Amino acid sequence: MLVKIYGSAVFGVEATTITVEVNIDKGIGYHLVGLPDNAIKESSYRISAALNNNNYKLPGKKITINMAPADLRKEGSAYDLTLAIGILAASGQIKSDKIGDYLIMGELSLDGSLQPIKGALPIAIKAREEGFKGFILPKQNAKEAAIVNNLKVYGVENITEVISFFDEKSDLSETVIDTRAEFYKNLNNPEFDFADVKGQESVKRSMEIAAAGGHNIILIGPPGSGKTMLSKRLPSILPPMTLQEALETTKIHSVVGKVKDSGLITQRPFRSPHHTISDVALVGGGQYPQPGEISLSHNGVLFLDELPEFKRTVLEVMRQPLEDREVTISRAKFTVTYPSSFMLVASMNPSPSGYFNDPNAPVTSSPAEMQRYLSKISGPLLDRIDIHIEVNPVPFEKLSEEQINEPSKAIRERVTKAREIQMLRFSEYKNTHYNAQMGVKQIRKYCKLNDNSKTLLKNAMERLNLSARAYDRILKVSRTIADLEGVNEISSSHISEAIQYRSLDREGWLG
């Protein structure tokens, strides 16, 4: 008897429906074809034990299973439940009338219980697109898949629940999520707050500008000056995520199995990989491509602590994603694209010892040592970072103050207003939403300077020997500063402040 049952494979952040054809005929054997990986080939042992432990069995006949399309590589143990139900239906142990109406996925334990799968959200989206009546999957993934409306999602704990459902002995309980209510419930509860930060007013100001325009920023300062603490609080002043951004972010995290019990990610991601990370782990890839840290940072913040300690090859592969805001990974048979629209926040010591031109420092570095240290970061990468800011240690007097500092909520309100101005300005452009995304034509159109501003910028360019890309960065940051003030024209004061945020271009830093 031949039975067709449906599963799904995830490539990039999109799902593809897999038709599993199960045929049982005279003879003995178990044949699985259609480019399955080892995890799928091993499924026969899990399926056999799970069925035996629940009073069912593999038929003692010739079982042939084809996973179509046959030229598409399938991977992972998430097809266990699909194959098991297909075998039971093809052998007549359960009814097969309704099987084709549902998309079924799940990893089996030997006792028949189900383990969570990866990619439940993109699979659910595809199931709705293709008109399936419902999606049956492990209970741990049910909330994640139930984010998709107009699709019945059934979370199950054991294979016996699925068998009883298709035999019409019992019904499955549908998981229903009010996506908008879930979204707004946890939207405005950031973990860290700028109210906890003592002093560092200039750094707070630079981070407010960075958040308002979506600019990349690097913090330069000695150990203990608060670089990491400040960086962790940046997501708390970014504009709240939109529902569309939350869905995009959840989709990427779903692919790698990092969605928590709530189902929907409502806080902007903050990823902080260790400096020993490989280039594949950072940008994504592998034999079966998976999103890397920069894609997991989509719509959020990627924090690289101690930037010069990262391998140069790792940093260089970031240049293209920083410009294009997406990562394309090509293999012989397929190409996948992951979104990577993130804010880069980096930190570094000003010298190998961590102290530079500090008369009270226990250890100092020579100019040659410092030059070697800074040369680990390429000029092109630094040019892609809009704001360079020095972070100085906070004096005791500031640390011991008891006054209440400005909370993140107040800063976020100003940032959100500036972003609204930018959204209105760029409403006619499909891929531009805030100032950091402006291209050359948009910079020329929206960053016009008066004579005083032009003279000031020209002098700075000549004295600091800035590149053309740095020139554009200054104009973008100036535009953001003007937006925070709610003015349309960029003045010389805006240009002057933006120039101050190019610390690493000044004489004495890079030589």
N, C-alpha and C positions, 0 to 999 in steps of 0.2 A: 504494500500500500504506500502511495506517495502522499506526503503532506508538506505544505508550505507554511513556514512560520517566519516571523520578521524580527530582526535585531537591528543594530546600528553601529557604525564605526565613526570615530571622530578624527578628522584631519584638519590641523590648524585649530580654528575655533568653530568649524562648521561640521555638521554630521551628515553622513550618507547612509541611507537605508540599505541593510543587507538582507537579502532573501535567503533563508536557510531551507533547502529542500532535503527532506528526509525520506528515503526509500528503503523499505524492508522487503526482502525477497528470500527465496530458498537459498540455503547455503549457510556458511558460518564465516564471520569476519566483521571487522569494524573499519570502514574506510572513510576518512575525512579529507575532502579536497576543497580547493578554492583559496590557496595561499594562506593557510592558518599558521600562526607561529607556534612555538613549543608549548606555551601556556594553554592554547586551545587544544593542541594534540593530547595534552595530559588530561583534558577534561573528562575523558572516558572513565578514568579511575575515580574521580570525584563523583561523577554521575552515578556510576555503578554502586558505590558505597552509600550515597544519599538515597537512592531508590530502595536498596536492600533494607536500609534502616527505617524505611517508612512503608514497608510491606508491598513494594513494587519491585520490578526487576528488569534488567536489560533482556530483551528477547534473544533466544539462542538461535538467531538467524543471521543472514548477511545484511548488515546495516551500512548503507551508503549515504553520506551527508555531503551535500555541495553547498558552499557559501558563495553566493553570487552577488555582485560581479566577480568572476573567478580570477580576474587579473589584478584585483585590488588586495593589497596585503592587510590581513586582519590580525589583531594582536590583543592580548589580555585574556583574563579569565571571566570577563563579564558575559560571555556567551553560554556559560554553563546552564543557566535556567532555560535559555532559548532552546538549546540542543536537547535537554532532558524532556521538556514538554513536547518537543517535536517527535522524539523517539516514542514516548508514551502514546501520543496520538496516532502515529504511523503503525504502531503495534496493536492498536485497538484497546489499549488499557484505559484510555479516557476518550471522551467525545471530542471530535475535531471540528464541529460546526462553527464555533465562534473564534477559533484560534487566529484566523487571518485578519480579524478586526482589531487586534491589539499588537502593540509593539512590546516585546518582552525582553528584559535584560536582568542579569544578576549573577553573582558568583556564589557557587554552592559550597557549603561546608560538608563534611562527611556525614553529619547527622541530618542534613537536609535544610538547615537554617541558611539564611542568605547574608552575604557580606556586601558592604557598599561598593559602588562602582564609581568610575571617573566619567565626567562629561555628561551628567544627567540633564543639565539645563539645555545645552545645544541639541541633545537627542530629543528632548521634549518639544523643542521648537520645531525640529524637523518632523516629528510625529504629527504635530498639528498641521503643518504645511501639507503633508501628504494625506490628510483626512482619516487618520486612524481614530477609532472610537475611544481608545484609551491607551495608557502606558502603564505596564505592570513592572515594578522594580523593587529593590530592597527598601524597607521602611526607613532606613537611615537617610536615603536620598529623596524621600517623598516630598518634603517641604521645598527642597531645591527645585524639583521638577514642577511642583504645583504653582510656582510663580507664573508659569505659562497659562493664560486663561483659554477658555474654550477647548480644553482637553481634560478628560477624566484621568486622574492620576491615582493609582492604587499602590500603596506601600504594603509589602508583605514581609513576614518574618520567616516563613517556612514554605518549602515547596508544596506541602500538603494543602495550604490555603489556595494556591493556584490550581491544583488538581481538583479540589472541591468546587471551585468557581466554574471551571470548564465542564465539570460533570453536573452542574446545576444543583449541587447539594447545599451550597451556601453562597452568600454574596460577599464581595470584597468591600471594605470600607474605603470610600473615596476621601482623599486628602484635599481639603479646600483651604486656600490661602487668600486673604484679602491683600493683594500685592501692595496697593497704595497705603493701606493701614500699617502694614509691616514696614514699608519704606519710611513713613513719617514717624513711626514709633521710636526709632533709634537714630534719627537723622542728626540731632543737635546735641549729642553727648560725647564730645571729644575726650580722650583719655588724659591728655596733657593740656595745660593752660599757661599762657604767657603771664598771668597774674603771679605765678610762682617765681618769675625771673627778677632778680635784683639787679638794678643798674642796666648796663648794656643798651642804653637808649638808641645809640647810633646803629647798632646791629638790628635792633627791633625795627627801626625805621627802614633799613635796607630789606629786611625780610617782608615787611608790609608791601614795599614796592614790588618785590619779586612775586609775592602772592597776587597782587593786583594785576600784574601784566603777564603772569605765567613765565617769568624769567628764570633761567638757570642761575645759581649762585654758588660761590665758593667762599668759605670762611677760613681765614688765615690767622692763627694765633697759637700761643704756647700751650702746653698741656695744662688742663685744669681751668682754662679760661671760659668754658661753658659752650664750646662749639656743638657737642653732641646734644646737650640739653636743649639748646635753642633750636636745633634742627628737628628734634622730635616734636616740637610744638608747632612747627610750620603747618601741618595739616589742619590744626585747629583754627587757623585764620583764613584758610582757603574757602571759597564759596561752597555752600552745601551742595552735595551731589544732586543732579537731576535724576529722575527716575530712569531716563535713558542711559545715563552714565552708570547708574547702579547696576542695570541689567548687563551692560557691556562688561563691566568689571567682574560681576558674578560669573559671567560666561567663561571668561579666561581662567578664573580660579577654579571653576567647575572642572575644566579639562585636566587639571593636575590634582584634583581631589582635595582642594583646600577650602571648600565652602563649609562654614560652621552650621550648627543646628538651626539657626534662624532662617537659613535659606537664602536671604538676600543681603548682599554686602552694601551697607549704607554709609560707612565711613571711608574716607579716601585712604587708599593703601599707603603704608609707609614701609618700604623694604630697605633693609640695611645689610647687604651681603658682606661677608668677611673678605679681607684683601687677598686671600689665597684662592679666590674663586677663579674658575677657568672661563675662557671666552664663550664656550658652548653653554655653560650654566648661566652666564650673564645674558647673552642675546637669544638663547634657545637653540635647539637642534638636537643632535643625537641620531642614532640609527632609525628610531621612530621619533620624529621631531616633537618636542614638547616646548611650551613657552618658557622663556628664561626670566630672570629677575626684572629685566626692563619691561617685559610685557605684563608681569605680575604687578608692576608699578603703574600700569595704565590708569589714567585719571587721578593719579596720586603723586607720591614723592619717592624718588630713588636716592638714598643717602649713601654716599661713598666716603667712609671715614678713613682718614690718613691716605689721601688720594695717591701720593707718590709711591706708596707701598704696593699698589696694584701693579701687576705685570703690564708692561707697555703695550703688548699685543692685545690684552684685554681692554685697555682704555681706547685703543685705536678703533676697535670694532664698534665702538659706540658712536663714532662720528656720523655715520650714515643714518642710524635711527634718530639721533638728535635733530637732524635736518628734516628727514622725511616723516618722522613720527609713526613709522611702522617698520617691521622687520620681515624680510623675505628670505626664506630658507629653501634652497633648491637641492633636490636630489635627482637621481637619474630618471625616476619614473613619475615624480610629482613635485610640485612647488607649493609651499604653504606660506601664508602671510599672517603675522600676528600684529595687532595694533600696539603701539608703544608711545602714546602721547603722555609723557610724564614730565614732572619738574625734577631736574637734576640738582641735588644739593650735595656739595662736596666739602670736605674739611681737610686741612693740612697744617702741619707745623711750619713755621717760617724757615726752619733749617734742620739739619739732622739731629741736633741736640734738643731741638724744640724751642730754643731761645735765640733771638737775633738782636744785636745791638742793645742787650740788656746788661747794664753794669753789675746788677745783682745776681746774674745767672750763675749757677754752679759750674756749668760747662758752656763754652762758646764754640762756634764753628768758624773756620776760616772762610774767606770769600770763595776760595776754590771749592771747598767742600759744599758750600751752600749752592754754588752754581751747578755742581754735579747733581745735587739733590733736586733742584728745581727743573733740571733738564729732563728728568724722568717724565715730565708732563709735556706733551708736544704743544707747540704754538697753535696749530689748527684746533686742537681740543680746547685750549684756553679761550680761543676766539669765539667758541660756541657757548661760552659761559658769559652771560651778560653782566653779572655783578660780582666784583671781587671786593670783599670787605675784611678789614682787620678786626680781630677780636682780642681785646686786651683784658688781662685779669681784673676782676672786680675788687676794689679796695675794701678793707674791713669795714669802713664807715658805711659803705653802701650795703654790704651784706647784713649788717646789724640793724639796719633801718626797719621800723615796724610799719611804715606806711603801706597802704594797699596799692599795688600796681595795677595798671590798666589791664583788664581781662581780655582774653582772646575774643570774646563775643563782641566787644566794642570795636576792636580792630577789624574783625570779620565784616562788620556792617559797612565800614569804609571801603574795604576790599570789594565787597559785593556790589556796591554802588558804582565803583570804577569799572568792574567787569560788565555791568549792565550798559554803561556808556559804550564800551567796546563792542558788545553784542549788537547794539543798535547800529554802530558805525559799520560793522562788517556783515550786516544782515544779507547783503547781496552776494557774499562770497560763501561758497560751499565748505571750504576747508580752513577758513580763517575765523577764529572766534575771539581771540584776544591778541594783545600787542606783540607778544613774543613770536607769534605765528606769521607776522607780516612778511611779505615778500618785498623785493626791490621796488616794484611799481607802487605797492601800497605805502611803503615808507616815503617815497617821493610825493605821494598824494596827501598823506595825512600828517607828515612830519615837516612841514614847511617852516623855515626859520626866517626871522627878521635879520637886518644887517648886523646888529650887535651880537646876536647869537651865532651868526656865521663866522664873525671875526674871532669870537671866543673859541669856537670849536676848531677853526683853522689853526690858531696858535697852539692849542692843545695837541692836535694831530702832529704838527711839525716838531714840537718839543718832546713828545713822548714816542714819536715814530710809530704811530698806531697804524694797523692794517685797515684795509677797506672794510673788512668784516667788523672790526672794532668800531669803525665809524658808524656803521649801521646799528650796532648794539647800543651805542650811546644815544642815537636818535630814538630807538625803541624805548629805552628806559626813560628818556626825557618825556616821551609821549605819555607814558604811564604816570609819571610824577604830575604832569599837567592834568591827567584824568582824575587823580586822587584829589586834586584841588578843584575839580569841576570846571576847568577853563579849557577853551578850545585852542588858544594860541600857545605855542611853546616859547617860553621866554628864556632870557639868558640865565636866570636863576635855576631853571629846570636843567639847562645844559650843564651848568656849573656843578650841580649836585650829581648828575649822571656821570660826569668825568671823574668825580671823586671815587666812584665805584669801579674804577679800573686800576686797582692797587698794583696788580702784577705787571702792568705795563709801565709803571714808573721806573725811572732810573734808580738803580740800587737794588731792584728786585731781580730782574732778569739780566742785569749787566748793561 
